[in-house]
Each structure stands twice: as C-alpha cells, then as structure tokens.
Amino acid sequence: MKRVVFNQKGGVGKTTIVCNLAAIAASRGLRTLVIDLDTQGNSTQYLLGAGAAKPDRTVADFFESTLSFSLQSPPFVSYATNSPYENLDVVAADPRLEELTVKLEAKQKIYKFRDALKKIKGYDAIFIDTPPALNFYARSALIAADRVLIPFDCDEFSRQALYTLIDNIEEIRGDHNEDLAIEGIVVNQFQSRSNLPQRVVGELKAEGRPLLEQTISSSVRVKESHEKHCPMIYLDGSHRVTKEYLALFDALSGEA
C-alpha cells in the first residue's frame, strides 16, 4: 500500500501523522518505508534525528537521475536509509529539491516517481510526506499513491481550503491516477472541549465529507516526541495520543 498524506495548508500535522503511522506499521512487523518529499525535511529529522549524518543518497538524487537518460537507473530502494527503528527506512529529503523543480517540470518528469514506486519490492507499507503546496512533488506523490489521507486541524481557514483541496485531488485522480482514493480526512490536534472544533466537525459530517471517526488530540507530548526524534509508539506507548494513532492505524488497515 502506497499512502500519501497531503494538505496544501501548512501546520496541519502531515509529518507527525506520516511518521507515527509508519512507526506503528514497523512496530507491527511490516517492512515500512517513509519517503520525504518536503524540502523542510521534517520527516527525515523526526525519524533519523537532527544530528544524524547526511544520508549517502536522498530523494533529490533520485529526481536528479531522472533528468539524464540511462538504461540502468539505480532501483529506488537504493536511495533509502535505515532508521534507528526496526523495519523502518527513510528516503531522506534534500533542500536541492527546490532547485530541481524547474528542470523536472520542463522535461515533464511527473510520472517518474510513480514508475519508480511500481518497481519497488521488499516493503509492505509506504508512507509519503509532502510539501504544503500542490507543486511538482505533491502531484508526483498523488499520481504514484493508492490512497491519500488528508490532515485537518479544525481551523476555519483550513475548512475553506479543504473544498479546493478535495477538488484538486479529484482532478488528479481523473487525469492521472484513476486508482487514487481519498482514504479520509483525519482531524488532527483536536480539542474535544472546545465548541469550534466540534461545530466544524459536525458541519463537515453533515455535508457528507469523508471524515474518519478517529481523531488525534492536541498534546505537548507529541511536541516532545518531535524534540526527541522518537515517534509516540516508542516514546510513550500508553499515552492517549499513542492509543489514538493505534486506533487510526487499525481503522485504516481494516482491523478496527
């Protein structure tokens, strides 16, 4: 299963959702790969650590390789780096992604990522983190993925952007990837005692939007997991948010 987590709005928790779901998959014995397509490299830092040595190869090296013709391109798995966690590998982000964008778009390389992932072997689950914009890399991810998970933080601006986001995903599905399915909208940083989040969630459900039942609460413990570069399942397995992520993972896996 190739799952992309995407929202054009920043600060909605894409990286946290990617890394925590991937960590749970790995802890369940699934060979798991995280691909970080965001130039900020937050997933890379979360899973490899800010002080980790720069990987020998990054996702920028893969995209750069697509710009020149080669009969024997390296397999995509050769760009992966082992994380400190068993069964969990990372294809690291790289600031060079930004400077490569114009060349990749000019040479119409939008399908190269999809083609590379079709050939990948040895992984049970693939999670793709994306930039907060519908740019070349986000489109590449949506074209390559089987499922898209949309984080949502109950902000009114997020709500208005959500409608455009769903339309954009549906357009990509229609034009490039008919197998892409919106897996659901996951409400992140949810504050159950506040009136606004409850009202917004209720209204979106009434509109028939595909909200997932499991929400993810706001917690300082999650910020601590970022600081320690340690997903919640490994940092604090009994924490409320960890249990929410476990329930979300099971729901997505059809085990709930």
Backbone as a ProteinNet text record, in pm:
[ID]
protein_1_A
[PRIMARY]
MKRVVFNQKGGVGKTTIVCNLAAIAASRGLRTLVIDLDTQGNSTQYLLGAGAAKPDRTVADFFESTLSFSLQSPPFVSYATNSPYENLDVVAADPRLEELTVKLEAKQKIYKFRDALKKIKGYDAIFIDTPPALNFYARSALIAADRVLIPFDCDEFSRQALYTLIDNIEEIRGDHNEDLAIEGIVVNQFQSRSNLPQRVVGELKAEGRPLLEQTISSSVRVKESHEKHCPMIYLDGSHRVTKEYLALFDALSGEA
[TERTIARY]
84.3	0	87.5	63.1	134.8	38.2	68.3	-22	48.4	-17.1	35.8	-48.2	18.1	-50.6	-30.7	-142.7	-131	-237.3	-193.4	-282.5	-203.8	-266	-196.8	-169.3	-237.4	-216.7	-106.6	-18.3	88.2	40.3	115.1	86.3	-29.2	-70.7	-185.2	-141.9	-11.2	37.2	67.5	97.8	129	243.7	353.6	472.9	447.4	379.2	351.5	266.4	168.8	82.7	161.2	238.6	319.7	410.4	486.8	590.1	530	421.2	362.4	289.5	220.3	157	263	368.6	475.7	544.4	566.7	631	545.1	414.6	323.9	329.1	328.1	337.9	464.9	576.3	703.3	701.3	638.9	632.4	545.8	456.8	370.6	438.8	564.4	639.2	631.2	569.7	561	687.2	745.1	860.9	809.7	857.8	794.8	896.3	850.9	934.8	864.4	934.7	887.2	965.7	895.1	958	925.2	1028	1010.4	1030.6	921.1	927.2	921.2	929.3	923	1064.6	1096.8	1231.6	1269.2	1169.6	1199.3	1256.9	1225.5	1284.4	1241.7	1120	1077.8	1064.8	1012.5	1003.7	1142.7	1232.9	1371.5	1431.5	1413.5	1468.4	1397.3	1265.9	1187.5	1235.5	1262.1	1294.7	1444.1	1526.6	1671	1745.7	1683.1	1748.3	1818.6	1810.9	1868.6	2020.1	2081.1	2227	2280.4	2193.1	2236.8	2319.6	2411.3	2492.6	2403.6	2438.8	2359.6	2362.6	2247.9	2245	2327.4	2381.8	2461.6	2379	2252.2	2162.6	2031.9	1974.7	1847.6	1748.3	1626.7	1525.3	1560.6	1638.8	1683.4	1774.6	1856.6	1943	1860.1	1748.5	1660.7	1605	1547.6	1487.4	1592.7	1711.7	1818.6	1855.9	1852.1	1886.9	1787.1	1663.3	1562.7	1584.6	1669.5	1693.6	1788.3	1860.4	1951.6	1911.2	1917.7	1876.2	1977.6	1925.6	2011.9	1934.6	1998.6	1934	1931.9	2021.2	2031.6	2027.4	1911.8	1895.5	1895.5	1951.7	1952.2	1809.8	1782.5	1647.9	1617.7	1490.2	1452.8	1496	1496.2	1534.4	1678.3	1759.6	1899	1911.4	1803.6	1805	1758.3	1723	1670.2	1782.7	1756	1847.9	1778.7	1852	1795.6	1773.2	1657.1	1631.8	1676.9	1675.9	1711.2	1605.9	1493.2	1381.9	1371.5	1354.5	1348.8	1234.1	1261.3	1163.7	1127	1195.7	1158.4	1276.1	1259.8	1360.2	1305.6	1398.4	1360.9	1434.9	1360.6	1423.9	1422	1539.1	1550.1	1522.9	1470.8	1451.2	1585	1581.2	1704.3	1663.7	1730	1697.3	1712.5	1791.2	1810.9	1683.2	1581.6	1455.7	1401.6	1416.9	1360.1	1424.1	1555.5	1623.7	1603.8	1564.3	1541.3	1402.9	1312.8	1172.9	1156.8	1219.3	1202.8	1248.4	1361.9	1413.6	1321	1269.5	1180.9	1050.2	998.2	874.4	897.7	1010	1040.3	1054.7	1109.7	1129.5	1015.2	908.9	786.6	815	876.9	914.8	813	689.6	588.5	555.4	581.1	545.6	662.5	780.9	898.5	890.1	834	819.3	723.2	610.8	515.5	581.1	654.7	717.7	818.9	891.5	991.2	924.8	814.7	747.5	677.6	638.8	577.1	675.1	803.6	906.3	961.3	922.7	981.6	936	1028	998.2	1055.9	998.3	1053.8	987.7	887.6	818.6	669.9	617.5	474.9	392.2	453.5	381.7	474.6	421.7	497.7	415.7	478.6	414.6	492.2	420.3	483.9	444.5	544.8	521.5	538.9	457.3	452.4	469.5	508.8	515.5	375.2	361.7	230.3	195.4	197.2	164.6	142.8	57	32.8	137.9	263.9	373.4	408.7	519.8	561.4	569.4	623.7	646.3	515.4	427.3	297.2	217.5	219.3	149	209.6	341.1	408.4	363.7	352	309.8	166.5	78.2	-62.5	-79.3	2.4	-2.3	50	142.1	205.5	129.8	46	-11	-139.6	-172.1	-300.1	-406.4	-362	-453.4	-396.7	-487.2	-445.1	-521.4	-446.8	-501.7	-486.1	-594.6	-594	-600.2	-493.6	-499.2	-579.6	-652.6	-738.2	-736.4	-718.1	-698.8	-811.6	-930.7	-1049.9	-1040.2	-953.2	-944.3	-1036.8	-1098.7	-1191.7	-1121.4	-995.8	-920.6	-894.5	-866.2	-844.2	-969.5	-1083	-1209.7	-1233.7	-1210.7	-1231.8	-1134.2	-1009.8	-909.4	-938.9	-1011.9	-1041.3	-1121.5	-1215.5	-1300	-1216.2	-1126.8	-1038.5	-945.1	-895.2	-804.2	-868.8	-991.3	-1060.1	-1083.1	-1118.7	-1137.2	-1007.1	-894.7	-764.8	-727.2	-754.2	-724.6	-809.8	-936	-1025.3	-982.2	-931.1	-883.6	-761.7	-669.8	-552.1	-594	-689.7	-739.9	-798.7	-877.1	-939.2	-841	-738.5	-644.5	-524.6	-483.1	-354.1	-354.8	-446.8	-437.8	-577.1	-643.3	-782	-794.4	-682.9	-685.8	-670.6	-641.5	-623.2	-756.6	-757.9	-879.6	-850.9	-945.2	-934.7	-972.2	-873.3	-894.2	-975.2	-963	-1039.5	-970.2	-1044.6	-993.5	-972.7	-850.6	-823.2	-812	-898.3	-898.6	-783.2	-689.6	-567.5	-568.3	-493.9	-484.5	-625.1	-707.3	-847.9	-863	-941.9	-970.5	-1118.8	-1146.8	-1284.8	-1370.3	-1307.7	-1383.2	-1410.7	-1358.5	-1380.8	-1500.3	-1578.9	-1700.4	-1672	-1572	-1544.9	-1509.2	-1412.9	-1380.8	-1501.5	-1580.4	-1697.4	-1797.5	-1817.6	-1912.8	-1864.6	-1735.3	-1680.2	-1686.5	-1649.4	-1653.8	-1797	-1891.7	-2031.9	-2083.7	-2045.3	-2091.4	-2030.3	-1902.6	-1838.9	-1901.8	-1935.3	-2003.2	-2140.1	-2210.8	-2343.8	-2335.1	-2222.6	-2201.7	-2163.2	-2139	-2101.3	-1953.2	-1872.3	-1727.4	-1674.3	-1570.2	-1522.5	-1435	-1492.3	-1417	-1403.8	-1284.8	-1262.5	-1309.8	-1361	-1414.4	-1305	-1187.6	-1079.3	-1013.6	-1011.4	-942.4	-811	-722.4	-594.9	-592.3	-574.2	-579.4	-453.8	-469.3	-355.5	-284.9	-151.1	-77.5	66.7	115.2	255.3	347	298.3	379.9	421.5	336.8	371	488.5	486.7	598.3	727.4	715.9	832.6	885.7	794.9	839.3	915.1	874.7	949.2	1090.4	1097.6	1226.7	1321.3	1265.1	1346.1	1365.1	1301.7	1309.5	1266.1	1152.8	1105.4	952.5	899.5	753.7	687.8	562.3	490.6	487.2	477.9	470.6	596.1	708.1	833.8	860.7	808.2	832.5	743	614.5	517.6	400.2	415.2	315.9	180	173.3	45.6	-23.4	37.1	-19.7	-149.3	-237.5	-366.5	-348.7	-255.3	-235.3	-182	-95.5	-45.3	-161	-251.4	-368	-456.6	-465.5	-543.6	-479.1	-347.8	-277.8	-292.4	-288	-307.8	-447.6	-546.8	-683.6	-699	-632.6	-637.3	-571.3	-456.3	-386.5	-473.5	-535.5	-620.5	-741.7	-797.8	-911.8	-870.6	-754.1	-705.5	-668.7	-628.7	-589.5	-706.2	-825	-941.7	-945.9	-872.8	-865.6	-948.2	-1010	-1086.7	-1217.7
-119.7	0	124.3	213.2	340.3	450.9	511.9	611.6	747	849.8	985.1	1064.7	1145.5	1235.3	1376.6	1442.4	1570.2	1670.4	1792.7	1908.2	2028.6	2115	2232.7	2334.8	2323.4	2415	2359.5	2446.6	2405.5	2399.9	2332.6	2329	2242.2	2148.6	2063.1	1924.5	1899.7	1775.4	1662.5	1695	1589.6	1501.7	1565.9	1491.2	1404.2	1458	1382.6	1260.2	1275.3	1162.3	1058.5	1102.7	1009.7	926.7	994.5	925.6	835.2	877.5	794.7	673.5	688.4	572.4	476.4	531	445.4	370.1	437.2	372.1	258.8	279.3	173.9	56.3	84.9	-22.8	-103.6	-33.9	-102.3	-184.6	-128.7	-200	-325.3	-327.8	-444.2	-548.2	-522.7	-618.6	-595.9	-484	-454	-380.8	-426.6	-357.5	-226.2	-114.7	15.1	115.8	195.3	298.9	433.6	535.2	673	749.5	817.4	899	1044.8	1124.7	1265	1354.7	1412.1	1497.9	1646.4	1679.3	1818.8	1872.8	1984.6	2040.7	2072.3	2093.3	2120.9	1998.2	1879.2	1756.6	1720.1	1754.8	1727.3	1577.5	1500.8	1355.7	1294.9	1344.5	1296.4	1320.3	1442.2	1474.5	1397.6	1383.2	1314.4	1169.8	1103.6	960.8	931.2	1019.7	993.8	1074.1	1182.7	1266.4	1384.4	1498.4	1621	1611.7	1536.1	1525.7	1409.1	1336.9	1220.9	1264.5	1178.4	1207.6	1213.9	1301.9	1314.5	1182.4	1130.9	1004.6	1014.4	901.5	899.5	939.3	899.4	933	987	1081.9	1140.2	1132.7	1176.1	1174.3	1273	1375.5	1468.1	1398	1305.4	1228.7	1145.1	1089.4	1014.3	1104.1	1219.2	1306.7	1361.4	1388.8	1436.1	1329.8	1203.8	1094.4	1082.4	1128.1	1118.5	1221.4	1320	1424.8	1381.4	1272.1	1221.4	1079.7	1048.5	916.8	811.4	700.4	588.4	459	359.8	229.5	151.9	186.3	114.2	211.3	268.5	358.5	277.5	332.4	260	235.6	122.7	99.7	201.4	233.9	337	301.1	172.8	131.8	169.3	192.9	229.4	368.5	445.3	579.2	578.1	461.2	450.3	438.9	493.3	489	419.6	334.3	269.2	371.3	364.8	448	371.2	436.8	363.7	260.5	257.2	170.4	50.9	-64.5	-187.5	-181.1	-229.9	-237.5	-102.5	3.5	137.5	206.7	232.1	301	434.7	522.6	658.3	694.4	746.1	814.7	962.7	1013.8	1146.2	1259.3	1369.2	1491.6	1560.8	1664.8	1736.9	1876.5	1983.2	2118.5	2136.3	2048.6	2059.4	2033.8	1977.5	1954.1	2083.1	2192.5	2318.7	2362.5	2352.9	2398.8	2304	2180.2	2083.4	2097.4	2166.5	2170.8	2219.7	2330.3	2389.8	2292.2	2226.2	2131.3	2011.4	1962.2	1845.9	1877.6	1996.1	2037	2059.8	2120.4	2148.9	2020.7	1918	1790.5	1692.3	1740.2	1661.6	1525.4	1531.3	1409.7	1371.4	1414.7	1399.7	1253.8	1161.3	1020.9	935.2	992.9	913.7	855.2	932	882.9	763.9	777	665.5	541.6	558.4	444.7	376.8	456.8	400.5	320.8	373.2	303.7	176.4	171.5	49.9	-67.6	-36.4	-141.1	-177.3	-103.2	-123.7	-255.4	-324.1	-452.5	-454	-538.7	-557.3	-476	-394.4	-314.3	-348.5	-357.8	-385.5	-258.1	-148.3	-20.7	93.3	187.4	305.8	429	521.7	646.9	762.4	854.9	965.5	1097.9	1172	1305.5	1407.3	1509.5	1604.4	1748.2	1837	1979.4	2038.2	2151.4	2215	2301.4	2240.1	2309.5	2204	2233.5	2140.2	2164.8	2135	2157.4	2027	2026.3	1909.1	1783.4	1795.8	1677.7	1626.6	1716.5	1672.8	1604.5	1660.9	1598.1	1461.7	1454.3	1326	1220.7	1260.6	1168.1	1122.2	1214.7	1179.9	1090.2	1109.4	1024.9	884.6	873.7	745.1	663.8	729.1	664.8	587.8	497.9	426.6	500.4	562.4	628.4	763.9	858	986.9	1012.5	1050.1	1083	1233.3	1300.7	1446.6	1490	1549.9	1603.8	1733.7	1752.6	1871.7	1916.6	2048.8	2097	2185.1	2177	2244.3	2396.1	2449.9	2595	2637.7	2754	2798	2816.2	2865.2	2877.7	2739.5	2642	2505.4	2449.8	2484.3	2433.7	2484.6	2613.9	2670.2	2610.3	2588.4	2530.9	2383.8	2318.4	2176.4	2149.2	2235.5	2215	2219.1	2318.2	2327.7	2208.2	2167.4	2052.7	1926.5	1898.3	1778.5	1786.1	1905.3	1922.8	1895.6	1944	1922.7	1774.8	1705.3	1562.2	1486.8	1522.5	1455.9	1482.7	1600.9	1632.4	1547.4	1533.8	1449.3	1303.9	1260.3	1123.6	1103	1197.6	1185.2	1192.3	1275	1297.6	1202.8	1157.5	1087.1	954.3	936.2	818	775.4	698.9	661.4	569.1	509.8	420.3	493.6	623.2	700.6	718.2	689.5	704.6	793.8	882.6	960.7	868	835.4	741	803.8	933	1002.5	1128.5	1208	1329.3	1297.4	1314.4	1286.3	1419.1	1436.3	1558.9	1551.2	1643.5	1643.2	1760.5	1744.7	1847.8	1885.1	1783	1803.4	1837	1939.4	1980.8	1956.2	1843.2	1796.8	1887.3	1967.1	2053.4	2191.9	2217.8	2347.6	2339.2	2443.9	2444.1	2448.3	2529.1	2546.2	2414.2	2336.2	2210.4	2116.8	2108	2020.8	2067.8	2198.6	2252.6	2229.1	2255.3	2238.2	2092.3	2002.1	1859	1815.8	1863.1	1827.5	1876.8	1998.3	2054.3	1981.7	1943.8	1869.8	1731.3	1667.8	1538.2	1553.2	1660.6	1684.5	1708.4	1762.8	1786	1657.1	1550.4	1424.7	1412.1	1495.9	1486.8	1359.7	1298.5	1168.2	1178.6	1228	1238.2	1100.4	1069.2	945.8	963.2	857.1	864.9	893.9	834.9	853.5	989.7	1069.1	1197.7	1184.7	1281.6	1284.8	1410.6	1391.6	1503.5	1589.8	1710.7	1800.1	1763.3	1757.8	1720.4	1769.9	1819	1860.5	1740.6	1622.8	1501.4	1476.3	1514.6	1498.9	1590.3	1712.9	1804.1	1749.3	1682.1	1619.8	1507.1	1437	1329	1386.3	1505.5	1572.5	1605.4	1662.9	1705.1	1587.3	1474.5	1355.7	1268.6	1309.3	1232.1	1088.2	1076.4	944.3	939.2	864.4	852.7	804.3	838.9	815.1	668.9	576.3	433.7	388.1	454.2	419.9	508.8	631.3	724.5	695.1	671.2	654.8	572.7	442.3	352	356.4	405.5	407.8	543.9	641.5	775.8	777.9	870.4	883.2	900.5	987.1	1012.1	887.8	813.8	688.5	593.4	583.5	495.6	543.7	674.7	729.2	693.8	703.7	665.8	516.4	436.2	292.1	262.7	332.1	313.2	360.4	471.3	520.9	421.4	370.4	272	148.2	100.5	-18.1	9.4	129.3	164.6	168.3	226.8	233.9	96.6	7.1	-127.2	-223.7	-173.7	-259.5	-355.7	-320.1	-409.7	-359.1	-243.7	-186.4	-262.5
0	0	0	-93.6	-101.4	-58.8	54	112.2	118.3	63.8	71.2	170.8	251.7	344.6	289.7	258.9	187.5	229.5	242.3	254.9	206.5	129.2	78.4	188.5	299.8	412.1	501.9	544.9	635.6	779.9	864.4	1006.6	1048.7	962.3	995.7	1045.7	1048.6	1108.4	1011.9	887.8	789.1	836.3	873.2	912.7	1034.9	1133.5	1255.8	1225.2	1138.2	1102	1023.2	924.2	844.9	934.9	1018.7	1096.7	1203.9	1265.9	1370.9	1314.6	1202.2	1139.9	1086.6	1027.4	976.2	1089.5	1201.6	1315.9	1370.6	1372.6	1418.1	1321.7	1191.3	1092.2	1114.1	1135	1157.2	1286	1390.6	1518.7	1509.2	1409.9	1386.6	1297.8	1263.8	1183.5	1034.2	992.1	849.8	805	696.9	640.3	581.6	636.8	611.3	557.4	461.5	401.6	409.7	457.8	456.8	351.7	262.2	158.9	188.1	207.6	246.7	125.1	74.2	-43.8	-9.7	116.8	160.3	180	117.6	129.1	273.2	359.8	501	572.2	520.3	572.7	713.3	752.1	889.1	918.6	824.8	846.5	858.4	776.5	781.1	919.3	971.3	1103.5	1214.4	1202.2	1304.8	1320.7	1209.8	1215.5	1220.1	1164	1162.9	1268	1317.3	1416.8	1351.7	1414.7	1358.5	1347.8	1437.8	1437.7	1358.2	1290	1213	1093	1053.1	935.8	812.4	720.2	598.3	521.8	481	406.3	278.5	237.4	114.9	-6	-5.6	-115.2	-59.1	-130.1	-88.6	-204.3	-177.9	-282.5	-394.5	-362.8	-466.7	-565.8	-518.2	-608.1	-704.9	-654.6	-744.2	-853.8	-815.6	-915.9	-1011.7	-960.8	-1048.1	-1150.6	-1108.5	-1200.3	-1315.3	-1293.7	-1399.5	-1510.5	-1484.1	-1582.8	-1693	-1670.2	-1772.7	-1810.2	-1938	-1985.9	-1943.3	-1891.4	-1852.7	-1867.2	-1927.8	-1944	-1813.4	-1721.7	-1595.1	-1477.7	-1454.5	-1341	-1211.5	-1103.3	-975.4	-928.2	-864.4	-810.1	-700.4	-683.7	-587.8	-445.6	-412.8	-276.3	-243.8	-346.1	-320.5	-258.9	-260.5	-201	-55.4	-5.1	131.8	234.4	352.4	465.8	583.1	652.6	771	881.5	946.3	1064	1187.8	1305.7	1428.8	1468.6	1398.2	1436	1341.1	1398.3	1320.5	1219	1099.5	989.3	928.5	965.9	919.8	849.4	720.4	639.6	592.3	553.7	511.3	382.9	285.7	172.7	209.1	241.6	302.9	204.3	259.8	182.4	160.8	79.6	46.4	-1.2	48.3	2.6	-148.3	-212.4	-357.4	-436.3	-370.9	-440.6	-502.7	-430.1	-477.5	-608.5	-617.8	-738.9	-857.2	-828.9	-935.4	-999.3	-931	-975.2	-1118	-1152.8	-1285.9	-1393.8	-1371.9	-1471.6	-1486.2	-1374	-1377.8	-1449.6	-1423.6	-1491	-1639.7	-1673.2	-1813.8	-1894.9	-1832	-1902.6	-1878.8	-1816	-1797	-1731.6	-1613.7	-1542.1	-1434.6	-1451	-1346.2	-1316.8	-1411	-1389.2	-1341.5	-1329.6	-1293.8	-1153	-1060.6	-923.2	-920.1	-989.1	-997.9	-1056.3	-1165.5	-1231.7	-1139.9	-1062.4	-970.3	-858.6	-804.4	-694.6	-742.2	-868.2	-920.8	-918.3	-930.3	-935.7	-797.9	-696.4	-564.5	-504.4	-439	-376.1	-234.6	-151.6	-18.1	91.1	55.8	156.8	159.4	281.1	299.7	302.5	344.1	357.4	320	241.9	201.6	238.2	311.4	351.7	288.4	227.1	156.9	222.3	269.9	325	213.2	214.1	103.4	150.5	59.5	94.6	106.1	175.2	190.1	69.2	-46.9	-171.7	-278.5	-374.1	-483.3	-591.6	-557.9	-651.2	-723.5	-791.6	-869.6	-783.4	-662.1	-577.4	-518	-478.6	-427.7	-537.7	-657.6	-769.1	-802.2	-799.8	-824.5	-724.6	-599.2	-494.2	-515.1	-548.1	-569.4	-691.7	-791.3	-910.3	-879.1	-784	-752.2	-647.5	-566.8	-447.9	-477.9	-384.5	-387.6	-306.8	-197.1	-104.3	-64	-35.7	17.3	146.8	248.6	380.2	398.2	436.3	446.1	592.7	646.4	782.8	785.1	893.5	905.9	1051.2	1074	1211.3	1265.2	1203.4	1256.2	1257.6	1178.8	1164.3	1049.3	1060	955.5	821.2	825.3	700.6	640.4	727.8	680.3	616.5	674.8	621.3	480.2	457.7	323.8	223.7	268.5	179.6	149.2	238.7	223	95.9	66.2	-52.1	-180.5	-188.5	-304.7	-311.4	-195.2	-188.3	-243.9	-201.8	-249.4	-400.1	-449.9	-594.3	-669.2	-614.3	-679.1	-682.9	-573.3	-568.3	-669.1	-676.2	-771.5	-915.4	-941.4	-1076.2	-1111.1	-1016.9	-1040.7	-1059.5	-980.2	-995.9	-1135.8	-1181.5	-1312.2	-1427.6	-1413	-1523.5	-1523.5	-1403.4	-1395.7	-1320.6	-1226.8	-1139.8	-1096.1	-1181.6	-1153	-1032.4	-989	-873.5	-740.2	-744.8	-622	-550.7	-422.2	-342.1	-221.9	-191.5	-67.8	46.9	127.3	236.9	349.7	360.6	463	511.1	583	646.1	794.1	840.9	981.9	1057	1155.7	1235.2	1333.9	1319.6	1398.8	1496.6	1606.7	1710.5	1760.6	1775.6	1811.1	1959.6	1988	2125.6	2151.1	2214.4	2228.6	2316.8	2403.7	2493.7	2435.5	2316.8	2253.5	2159.2	2157.3	2075.3	1925.6	1884.6	1742.2	1673.6	1725.9	1658.4	1646.8	1753.1	1749.1	1643.5	1634.8	1536.6	1394.1	1369.2	1234.4	1191.7	1282.1	1250.4	1220.5	1302.2	1280.8	1146.7	1109.5	982.1	862.7	874.3	764.9	748.3	859.6	851.2	786.3	822.4	764.5	614.4	568.9	426.4	352.1	427.5	364.8	334.5	398	377.4	443.8	387.5	437.2	562	671.4	796.4	861.2	905.5	979	1122.6	1180.1	1316.5	1418.5	1399.3	1496.4	1478	1583.2	1582.2	1659.6	1638	1709.2	1796.7	1924.9	2019.3	2013.2	2060.9	2078.9	2208.9	2206.8	2327.7	2320.8	2434.8	2444.9	2426.5	2461	2449.6	2304.9	2211.8	2069.8	2034.4	2085.9	2060.8	2121.9	2236.1	2296.2	2207.2	2142.3	2052.9	1933.9	1887.2	1780.2	1828.2	1948.2	2003	2023.1	2064	2090.2	1965.9	1854.5	1729.4	1753.5	1820.8	1861.6	1849.1	1752.4	1737.5	1865.1	1881.5	2005.9	2047.6	1954.5	1989.2	2062.6	2034.9	2101.5	2222.7	2220	2330.3	2449.5	2422.5	2531.5	2479.5	2484.6	2426.5	2492.9	2615.2	2686.7	2683.5	2617.6	2613.9	2533.2	2566.4	2497.9	2347.3	2307.3	2164.3	2094.3	2161.3	2103.3	2076.9	2172.6	2155	2040.4	2023.5	1911.8	1778.5	1773	1649.8	1621.9	1725	1707.6	1653.4	1707.4	1660.4	1516.3	1482.5	1345.3	1250.4	1289.6	1205.9	1183.1	1289.7	1276.5	1186.3	1198.1	1113.3	966.1	938.8	801.2	746	837.3	796.4	791.3	831	832.4	948.4	1056.4	1172.4	1289.6	1272.1	1384.4	1405
[MASK]
++++++++++++++++++++++++++++++++++++++++++++++++++++++++++++++++++++++++++++++++++++++++++++++++++++++++++++++++++++++++++++++++++++++++++++++++++++++++++++++++++++++++++++++++++++++++++++++++++++++++++++++++++++++++++++++++++++++++++++++++++++++++++++++++

